[in-house]
Amino acid sequence: MVTVVVRRPARRAVTIVVAAVVLGLLAFAADGLDGSAGRVLIAVVSSGLAWGSAALLAGLTATGRRDAVTSATALLASATLVYYLLILLVSRRWSGGTLADGSSADGYALRSLAVTTTAWLLISVLAGPVLGLLGQMTRAAPVPSAALAAGAACGLLSGQGWQEIGTAPPWPLWVPDGPDAALARGMIAAVLIQVILPLAVLTWLATVRRLWRAWPVLLLAMIATATASALCWHLLRVAADRFL
């Protein structure tokens, strides 16, 4: 009995670490692709949807609230470190630039990289517990609370997609004729993925947990959190453009 109790947390920790490494590697690999394929791959493996879904899954598979919080937070923070360490040591895309006076811009680039890494680690610490608990509640809470958690999770996961839709040019301009047509279609596909997949996740959760009886709660929670999440993503973009 003691052996079983010891092994399960160890196996869980290994799973979280492996998932974090895979998530960071996939996000790093997506950065290397250009064009429409790159846009779609980023939406699938290197977006708020992708990383948020991983944290939600960590909560869904957790043994309790504490495990949900620690697992989801550790997953996001570790994946963030893997991703930025790969940029720092492997791609080194921060190096090689020059300032207007001809001197090296590496110092400024490293500062920007450090600030960005710190910011995303902070976001991981804030978002991890929320998504982990939502996942755990969806699996273990009574139907009304589970419906609230599932709807909130769907709204959070779709927020980045709604933010991009809200700040994008009018839709007809997204599909121009000429050399930019493929890239524009890739942008549309990426945004649709970030909006449709969370709805698919919500449908799956509601079906598995039989949450459709509480569909008003599902809908209201999804709308409220999607709005809040889209606003947060907008503020993040504004801050990034201003300070980085």
Contacts in CASP RR format, 6 or more apart in sequence:
PFRMAT RR
TARGET T0000
AUTHOR 0000-0000-0000
METHOD contacts of the structure
MODEL  1
MVTVVVRRPARRAVTIVVAAVVLGLLAFAADGLDGSAGRVLIAVVSSGLA
WGSAALLAGLTATGRRDAVTSATALLASATLVYYLLILLVSRRWSGGTLA
DGSSADGYALRSLAVTTTAWLLISVLAGPVLGLLGQMTRAAPVPSAALAA
GAACGLLSGQGWQEIGTAPPWPLWVPDGPDAALARGMIAAVLIQVILPLA
VLTWLATVRRLWRAWPVLLLAMIATATASALCWHLLRVAADRFL
8 63 0 8 1.000
12 63 0 8 1.000
12 67 0 8 1.000
12 71 0 8 1.000
16 58 0 8 1.000
16 71 0 8 1.000
16 74 0 8 1.000
16 75 0 8 1.000
16 78 0 8 1.000
17 78 0 8 1.000
19 54 0 8 1.000
19 58 0 8 1.000
19 75 0 8 1.000
19 79 0 8 1.000
20 74 0 8 1.000
20 75 0 8 1.000
20 76 0 8 1.000
20 78 0 8 1.000
20 79 0 8 1.000
20 82 0 8 1.000
21 78 0 8 1.000
21 79 0 8 1.000
21 82 0 8 1.000
23 45 0 8 1.000
23 50 0 8 1.000
23 51 0 8 1.000
23 54 0 8 1.000
23 75 0 8 1.000
23 79 0 8 1.000
23 82 0 8 1.000
23 83 0 8 1.000
24 79 0 8 1.000
24 80 0 8 1.000
24 82 0 8 1.000
24 83 0 8 1.000
24 86 0 8 1.000
25 82 0 8 1.000
25 86 0 8 1.000
26 45 0 8 1.000
26 46 0 8 1.000
26 50 0 8 1.000
27 42 0 8 1.000
27 45 0 8 1.000
27 46 0 8 1.000
27 50 0 8 1.000
27 51 0 8 1.000
27 79 0 8 1.000
27 83 0 8 1.000
28 82 0 8 1.000
28 83 0 8 1.000
28 86 0 8 1.000
28 87 0 8 1.000
28 90 0 8 1.000
28 91 0 8 1.000
29 41 0 8 1.000
29 45 0 8 1.000
30 38 0 8 1.000
30 41 0 8 1.000
30 42 0 8 1.000
30 44 0 8 1.000
30 45 0 8 1.000
30 46 0 8 1.000
31 42 0 8 1.000
31 46 0 8 1.000
31 91 0 8 1.000
32 38 0 8 1.000
33 41 0 8 1.000
35 182 0 8 1.000
35 183 0 8 1.000
35 186 0 8 1.000
36 182 0 8 1.000
36 183 0 8 1.000
36 185 0 8 1.000
36 186 0 8 1.000
36 187 0 8 1.000
36 189 0 8 1.000
37 186 0 8 1.000
39 183 0 8 1.000
39 186 0 8 1.000
39 187 0 8 1.000
39 189 0 8 1.000
39 190 0 8 1.000
40 186 0 8 1.000
40 189 0 8 1.000
40 190 0 8 1.000
40 193 0 8 1.000
42 190 0 8 1.000
43 49 0 8 1.000
43 50 0 8 1.000
43 189 0 8 1.000
43 190 0 8 1.000
43 191 0 8 1.000
43 193 0 8 1.000
43 194 0 8 1.000
44 50 0 8 1.000
44 193 0 8 1.000
47 160 0 8 1.000
47 194 0 8 1.000
48 157 0 8 1.000
48 160 0 8 1.000
48 194 0 8 1.000
49 157 0 8 1.000
49 158 0 8 1.000
49 160 0 8 1.000
49 161 0 8 1.000
49 193 0 8 1.000
49 194 0 8 1.000
49 197 0 8 1.000
49 198 0 8 1.000
51 76 0 8 1.000
51 79 0 8 1.000
52 76 0 8 1.000
52 127 0 8 1.000
52 131 0 8 1.000
52 156 0 8 1.000
52 157 0 8 1.000
53 157 0 8 1.000
53 197 0 8 1.000
53 201 0 8 1.000
54 75 0 8 1.000
54 76 0 8 1.000
54 79 0 8 1.000
55 72 0 8 1.000
55 73 0 8 1.000
55 75 0 8 1.000
55 76 0 8 1.000
55 127 0 8 1.000
55 128 0 8 1.000
55 131 0 8 1.000
55 132 0 8 1.000
56 72 0 8 1.000
56 131 0 8 1.000
56 132 0 8 1.000
56 134 0 8 1.000
56 135 0 8 1.000
56 153 0 8 1.000
56 157 0 8 1.000
56 201 0 8 1.000
57 135 0 8 1.000
58 68 0 8 1.000
58 71 0 8 1.000
58 72 0 8 1.000
58 75 0 8 1.000
58 131 0 8 1.000
58 132 0 8 1.000
59 67 0 8 1.000
59 68 0 8 1.000
59 71 0 8 1.000
59 72 0 8 1.000
59 131 0 8 1.000
59 132 0 8 1.000
59 133 0 8 1.000
59 134 0 8 1.000
59 135 0 8 1.000
59 136 0 8 1.000
59 139 0 8 1.000
60 135 0 8 1.000
60 136 0 8 1.000
60 138 0 8 1.000
60 139 0 8 1.000
61 71 0 8 1.000
62 68 0 8 1.000
62 71 0 8 1.000
62 72 0 8 1.000
62 132 0 8 1.000
62 135 0 8 1.000
62 136 0 8 1.000
64 136 0 8 1.000
64 140 0 8 1.000
65 133 0 8 1.000
65 136 0 8 1.000
67 136 0 8 1.000
68 132 0 8 1.000
68 133 0 8 1.000
68 135 0 8 1.000
68 136 0 8 1.000
69 128 0 8 1.000
69 129 0 8 1.000
69 132 0 8 1.000
69 133 0 8 1.000
71 132 0 8 1.000
72 128 0 8 1.000
72 129 0 8 1.000
72 131 0 8 1.000
72 132 0 8 1.000
73 124 0 8 1.000
73 125 0 8 1.000
73 128 0 8 1.000
73 129 0 8 1.000
73 132 0 8 1.000
75 128 0 8 1.000
76 123 0 8 1.000
76 124 0 8 1.000
76 127 0 8 1.000
76 128 0 8 1.000
77 121 0 8 1.000
77 124 0 8 1.000
77 125 0 8 1.000
79 124 0 8 1.000
80 117 0 8 1.000
80 120 0 8 1.000
80 121 0 8 1.000
80 124 0 8 1.000
81 117 0 8 1.000
81 121 0 8 1.000
84 113 0 8 1.000
84 116 0 8 1.000
84 117 0 8 1.000
84 120 0 8 1.000
87 93 0 8 1.000
87 94 0 8 1.000
87 113 0 8 1.000
88 94 0 8 1.000
88 113 0 8 1.000
94 106 0 8 1.000
94 109 0 8 1.000
94 110 0 8 1.000
94 112 0 8 1.000
94 113 0 8 1.000
95 106 0 8 1.000
95 109 0 8 1.000
96 104 0 8 1.000
96 105 0 8 1.000
96 106 0 8 1.000
97 104 0 8 1.000
97 105 0 8 1.000
97 106 0 8 1.000
97 109 0 8 1.000
98 104 0 8 1.000
98 105 0 8 1.000
99 105 0 8 1.000
99 108 0 8 1.000
112 244 0 8 1.000
115 243 0 8 1.000
115 244 0 8 1.000
116 240 0 8 1.000
116 244 0 8 1.000
130 156 0 8 1.000
131 153 0 8 1.000
131 156 0 8 1.000
133 149 0 8 1.000
134 149 0 8 1.000
134 150 0 8 1.000
134 152 0 8 1.000
134 153 0 8 1.000
134 156 0 8 1.000
135 149 0 8 1.000
135 153 0 8 1.000
137 145 0 8 1.000
137 146 0 8 1.000
137 148 0 8 1.000
137 149 0 8 1.000
138 146 0 8 1.000
138 149 0 8 1.000
138 150 0 8 1.000
138 153 0 8 1.000
138 205 0 8 1.000
138 209 0 8 1.000
139 146 0 8 1.000
139 209 0 8 1.000
140 146 0 8 1.000
141 149 0 8 1.000
143 209 0 8 1.000
143 210 0 8 1.000
143 211 0 8 1.000
143 213 0 8 1.000
143 214 0 8 1.000
144 214 0 8 1.000
144 217 0 8 1.000
146 209 0 8 1.000
146 211 0 8 1.000
146 214 0 8 1.000
147 206 0 8 1.000
147 211 0 8 1.000
147 214 0 8 1.000
147 215 0 8 1.000
147 217 0 8 1.000
147 218 0 8 1.000
147 221 0 8 1.000
148 214 0 8 1.000
148 217 0 8 1.000
148 218 0 8 1.000
148 221 0 8 1.000
149 221 0 8 1.000
150 202 0 8 1.000
150 205 0 8 1.000
150 206 0 8 1.000
150 209 0 8 1.000
150 211 0 8 1.000
150 218 0 8 1.000
150 221 0 8 1.000
151 202 0 8 1.000
151 217 0 8 1.000
151 218 0 8 1.000
151 219 0 8 1.000
151 221 0 8 1.000
151 222 0 8 1.000
151 225 0 8 1.000
152 221 0 8 1.000
152 222 0 8 1.000
152 224 0 8 1.000
152 225 0 8 1.000
153 198 0 8 1.000
153 201 0 8 1.000
153 202 0 8 1.000
153 205 0 8 1.000
153 225 0 8 1.000
154 198 0 8 1.000
154 199 0 8 1.000
154 201 0 8 1.000
154 202 0 8 1.000
154 205 0 8 1.000
154 218 0 8 1.000
154 222 0 8 1.000
154 225 0 8 1.000
154 226 0 8 1.000
155 198 0 8 1.000
155 221 0 8 1.000
155 222 0 8 1.000
155 223 0 8 1.000
155 225 0 8 1.000
155 226 0 8 1.000
155 229 0 8 1.000
156 225 0 8 1.000
156 226 0 8 1.000
156 229 0 8 1.000
157 197 0 8 1.000
157 198 0 8 1.000
157 201 0 8 1.000
157 229 0 8 1.000
158 194 0 8 1.000
158 195 0 8 1.000
158 198 0 8 1.000
158 199 0 8 1.000
158 222 0 8 1.000
158 226 0 8 1.000
158 229 0 8 1.000
159 194 0 8 1.000
159 226 0 8 1.000
159 229 0 8 1.000
159 230 0 8 1.000
159 233 0 8 1.000
160 194 0 8 1.000
160 229 0 8 1.000
160 230 0 8 1.000
160 233 0 8 1.000
161 191 0 8 1.000
161 194 0 8 1.000
161 195 0 8 1.000
161 230 0 8 1.000
161 233 0 8 1.000
162 195 0 8 1.000
162 226 0 8 1.000
162 227 0 8 1.000
162 229 0 8 1.000
162 230 0 8 1.000
163 229 0 8 1.000
163 230 0 8 1.000
163 231 0 8 1.000
163 233 0 8 1.000
163 234 0 8 1.000
163 237 0 8 1.000
164 191 0 8 1.000
164 194 0 8 1.000
165 191 0 8 1.000
165 195 0 8 1.000
166 230 0 8 1.000
167 234 0 8 1.000
167 237 0 8 1.000
168 174 0 8 1.000
168 187 0 8 1.000
168 191 0 8 1.000
171 188 0 8 1.000
174 184 0 8 1.000
174 185 0 8 1.000
174 187 0 8 1.000
174 188 0 8 1.000
175 181 0 8 1.000
175 184 0 8 1.000
175 185 0 8 1.000
175 188 0 8 1.000
176 184 0 8 1.000
202 218 0 8 1.000
202 222 0 8 1.000
205 211 0 8 1.000
206 212 0 8 1.000
206 215 0 8 1.000
206 218 0 8 1.000
211 218 0 8 1.000
212 218 0 8 1.000
END
